[in-house]
Amino acid sequence: MMNRFQDIDGKPHPYLDQSGSDKKLFFEVDLAEISEDSENLCMSPLTVLFVVYSELLMPVAICDHHRNRVSIPATDAHERREIERWTKEKMKFDMMDAQYHESITHLGFTHMLMDGVSVCARRNLSDRHPLLILLAPHFRYMHQINYLATVRLLNKNGYVDQDMLISRKEMLMAVAKHNRTWRLDHHGSFKKDLRTRGVENLPGYYFRDDAMKVHEAIQDFVDEYVKLYYGCNDDVSKDYELQDFRTELTKQRNLNGTGGCGMQGVPEFENIENVVTTLTSFIFICSVEHSAANFPQFDHYGYPPNHPAILDMAEHKDVEEGIDVLMPTTKQFFSTLSIMKILTMVMTNKLGTYEKEYWDAMDRSAKGIIES
């Protein structure tokens, strides 16, 4: 068991059989990254320890690093204060998880990341290039949505500043910090990411189960599509537009408009396999990962105790009072509710269904793959 949770060993616990806890499967979720550089004392770095219990992932303990305190679930189902205490700790963790989700999972590494990929593709691939024709449908509406996010959600004193715990400055700093270590061949590779996080065999991880099938379908489609236009690896090496696209993907960012994505871990485009792997990751992030991060938001954030964007974290409210005192204000609640309702409106087509302008841009062979 992790060092920070050692002091729960030997204590009564609803999910741990102390005589055999070392044989159980534990998972740790550390949210310290989202709060390490924050000046907001309410942004306390939290770590939660989960255990697989009766085929479910159950929270065992929550470690508050600022307070140097470890909380465990209530052991007496009739002790109201104990239940409220544990409920409040879970709400605080879910609130910090919401800051991570909106900053890194959603904004930073679907919207912002793919915005840069789209710009690099359009700068270097001609309108008739088959790989731009393949990618373009997955960039539809993205730039407009990202622009609206900057002027309506990330603007000064906008939604993030007023109605989330994290500030816009802290959100962008968190994205920038995460980007320093993010790699396409690691974090952007769905299967490798599952292995790294140790969740390949995690019970009840239904997103993984469904996404794996979709990922394989995307990869098979991309592989067949790419091989229509590249008969051998030499064809890939000689495609200067494609090579320029990769160069700009990996080129360092700057603020004068001449930089690239600064993306790490992009394989050399020296063979068909590497091109297929890269394009599969881009399409998967634009479609599957964004859908999973975006469309459940109303269900998650619509009930504040479940996934609060902000709580009233005044220090004196941490002791004896019930959970109601932590609730966001009416304005904050309805602000989140209305924004999540808009964000979760489905306005895009499902995979494999194309708007007329994209369908017409494809040649007969490409259409044949889709129709088959």
Secondary structure, 3 states (H helix, E strand, C coil): CCHHHHHHCCCCCCCCCCCCHHHCCEEEEECHHHCCCCCCCCCCCEEEEEEEECCEEEEEEEEECCCCEEECCCCCCCCHHHHHHHHHHHHHHHHHHHHHHHHHHHHHHHHHHHHHHHHHHHHHCCCCCHHHHHHHHHHCCHHHHHHHHHHHCCCCCCHHHHHCCCCHHHHHHHHHHHHCCCECCCCCCHHHHHHHHCCCCCCCCHHHHHHHHHHHHHHHHHHHHHHHHCCCHHHHHHCHHHHHHHHHHHCCCCCCCCCCCCCECCCCCCCHHHHHHHHHHHHHHHHHHHHHHHCCHHHHHCCCCCCCCCCCCCHHHHCCCCHHHHCCCHHHHHHHHHHHHHHCCCCCCCCCCCCHHHHHHCCHHHHHHHHC
